[in-house]
Amino acid sequence: MSDEDDRNGYAGQQGLTSDNSEHNQNTFISEQTLGEARFHFAAKIVAVHGGGLEGSPTVDIQPLVKQMDGVGKAQSHGTIYGVKVPRVMAGDSMIIADPAADDVCWFSVACRDHSSVAENDWKEGNPGSFRRNSMSDAVYHGTMHPKRVKPKQWVMFTKDGMQFQDRNSNKLVGSKDGWNMNGVVITDKGEIKAPGNVTAGQGTADQVTLQGHAHGTSGPPTPGS
């Protein structure tokens, strides 16, 4: 550490034995060079841009693991802007579940600058620069699930089947007995079993209920019954 670093309160990574031998010197230089490359890291999303049916969004992120100097003094990373978000997609079919601000996510780092290829709608092209393994070339890899966050809607695979629930508590649960949708069961034989009444023509002049409709002497149910 130089006198100037000491005055400014900065401490380098060199240890007590880093310059004791040529081997130690080469090892220190190699470790410092390798330390410049990033491969994976956790970060919090601070902003989301775009998304939905219009296309995959980009996110601005704040890396969570702080930088440390040689004596353990910590410093936060700056914001990384415009990180690409991939989707589960095959052909023209996809699952859309875009990340949201404050999500804690995992990011992978591309080995080359892919910005120009991304701007050209993911067609072949030259790298945007000569940088390698830079956090600027991070790509969203998946969202972590902190225990403090309770899901309000989900798709879940279980040993009995599948479950779907939205944030309005509408549920669709699959099992060996069929599909249960908010208490209404549709069996594999096409049978419908409902604990409540069934209404046809809801809100029209021909509205009738399955349990309460009336008939005339012949013909269809009496409208409005």
Helices and strands as residue ranges (DSSP letters): H 3-8, H 22-35, E 40-49, G 52-54, E 58-63, E 67-68, E 74-75, E 80-84, E 88-90, E 93-95, E 104-109, H 115-119, G 135-137, E 138-143, E 154-157, E 162-165, E 171-175, E 178-181, E 184-186, E 192-193, E 199-200, E 208-209
